[in-house]
Amino acid sequence: MSGHAPGQTENLGQSEYAFFSELMAVNTGVVLGPEKRQVVQTRLTMLAMSEGLPSARDIYRRIKTTNDAGLRNKVIECLLN
């Protein structure tokens, strides 16, 4: 459980953003600079909702704790489009 009310958005912290930035750079060659942080936040929040997760931070937590390759691939696809 993430500890926040349903529908409340948890913003990505610096370490989470760095994780997604590295994920994109390693897997696609796309470099996400700091100016893309809000776009990444918005897209991952939409993905989280479609996956039944409360926030973008919960995507990070799930990938880090379960190494969910399917979710990781959805993140990459989401951020590429």
matplotlib code that plots the C-alpha trace (Angstrom):
import matplotlib.pyplot as plt

x = [0.0, 1.3, -0.1, -2.1, -5.7, -7.3, -7.0, -4.2, -1.2, 2.3, 4.9, 8.0, 11.0, 14.5, 15.5, 12.4, 12.8, 16.4, 15.4, 12.9, 15.4, 18.1, 15.5, 14.8, 18.4, 19.5, 16.6, 15.9, 18.8, 16.3, 17.7, 15.1, 16.4, 15.0, 12.7, 10.7, 9.9, 6.3, 5.6, 7.0, 4.9, 1.7, 2.2, 3.2, 0.2, -2.1, -0.4, -0.7, -4.4, -4.8, -2.9, -5.0, -2.2, -2.6, 0.4, 3.4, 5.5, 3.7, 4.9, 8.4, 7.8, 6.3, 9.2, 11.8, 10.3, 9.0, 11.2, 7.9, 9.2, 5.7, 5.2, 8.7, 7.9, 4.6, 6.6, 9.0, 6.2, 4.2, 7.2, 8.1, 4.7]
y = [0.0, 3.4, 5.4, 8.0, 8.6, 7.1, 9.5, 11.5, 11.8, 11.1, 13.0, 11.1, 11.8, 12.4, 8.8, 7.5, 9.9, 8.9, 5.2, 5.8, 8.0, 5.3, 2.6, 4.6, 5.4, 1.8, 0.2, 2.8, 5.3, 8.0, 10.5, 12.1, 15.4, 17.2, 19.3, 16.1, 15.3, 16.6, 14.7, 11.5, 12.1, 12.6, 9.6, 7.3, 8.4, 7.6, 4.2, 3.6, 4.2, 1.8, -0.8, -0.3, 1.4, 4.6, 6.5, 6.7, 6.0, 2.7, 1.7, 2.3, 0.3, -2.6, -2.8, -2.5, -5.1, -7.7, -7.0, -7.0, -7.2, -6.7, -3.5, -2.3, -2.8, -0.9, 2.0, 2.1, 2.0, 4.6, 7.0, 6.5, 7.4]
z = [0.0, -0.9, 2.0, 0.1, -0.6, -3.8, -6.7, -5.0, -7.2, -5.8, -7.7, -8.8, -6.6, -8.1, -7.6, -9.3, -12.3, -12.6, -12.7, -15.5, -17.3, -17.1, -18.2, -21.3, -22.1, -21.7, -23.6, -26.3, -26.5, -25.6, -23.1, -20.8, -19.5, -16.5, -18.7, -19.5, -15.9, -16.0, -19.3, -17.8, -14.6, -16.6, -18.9, -16.0, -13.9, -16.8, -17.2, -13.4, -13.6, -16.5, -14.5, -11.4, -9.5, -7.5, -8.8, -11.0, -7.9, -7.6, -11.0, -9.9, -6.7, -8.5, -11.1, -8.4, -6.1, -8.6, -11.7, -13.7, -17.3, -18.7, -16.8, -17.6, -21.3, -21.0, -19.4, -22.3, -24.8, -22.9, -22.8, -26.4, -27.8]

ax = plt.figure().add_subplot(projection="3d")
ax.plot(x, y, z, "-o")
ax.set_aspect("equal")
plt.show()
